[in-house]
Structure formats: structure tokens, C-alpha cells
Amino acid sequence: MAIVKGQSDLLSNPATMYPGADPEIVRGRPIVSAGKVSNAASDSAGSMYHLVDLPADALLDALTCFKVDGWGFATVSIGTETDIDALITVAKSAGATVTPITRLGATHQKRIWEIVGLAKPPANNIISLFAHGPANATAAGTMLFEIHYRFR
């Protein structure tokens, strides 16, 4: 067996001209946006609620969560303006808190534009997240949320 010396993708290697990882991965600042959104009992299917605008190159963290037990819709659908479940869709009854990002899972080192299924970042470099009402509201409600991400 050979003895090898390897390195992670966080380091640059002048011998191979490998420049190292992107700045968000190596030195991205942790940023937290904490919000709240409410719906009325009379809100119909197709309603949408603008939650946050994020840099398309941001790396979503596994601490991102939505407190959904007080939300007025039976289904929690969070995505983009045109793709209602790009981030997550789950029955509200599945639990009080929804966490769409799994630590060290398939979205590890992926930018938000990749996570929501885009082929490339949008021209304005902004990803807007929306909560959607896929069916009529069952009651008035409120959803608290925290978006944790890294960006340079």
C-alpha cells in the first residue's frame, strides 16, 4: 500500500495550480435572518408570502428552520415564486419545526440556486423564498423562521 499525503478542498496547492475552494466555502460569514409571516383564515389556495431575498451564491446552513405548528395551512410549501416546493413541502402535522437542510447531506457545499433546482444563478443574483398556500387555509396562523446561511 502506498503512503500518500492528501489535502481537502479548502487548501490551495501551487504545485497543481489548484486555487482552492470558493470564498463562501472557505471563509463565508455566518448570517442569520429571523422572520415571521402570518396568514388569515380566509386566505385561498394560490396565496403566497414573500419570506426573504438571499444572495444566489449563499450556502444554506442546517440550522435553517421554520416553526410551522402555528401556520394556517395544512401543508407547508416553501420555494421560489414560481416553484412552490423548491425548498420543502411537508404536512404541518409532520412536526412543529421543519428543517429543509440536512447537516452534511446532499446539499453540502451547494449554493441556494442549486438547492432550489436552478440550472444557473439568476441574472440579478437573488433567490427569493416564498411560503405558499397550496390549498385554502384551515385557520389564521403565523410561521416563525430563521434562515442561516454563509456568504462572503
Protein Blocks (a to p, Z undefined) as FASTA:
>chain_A
ZZdddddfkbccfknopgbjafklmmpccddddddddddfklcehiacdfbdcdfkbccd
fkbccdfklpcbfbdcdddfklmklmbccdfklombdcfbdghiakgoiafklmnopabd
cfklpacdddddfbccfbdcddddddddddZZ
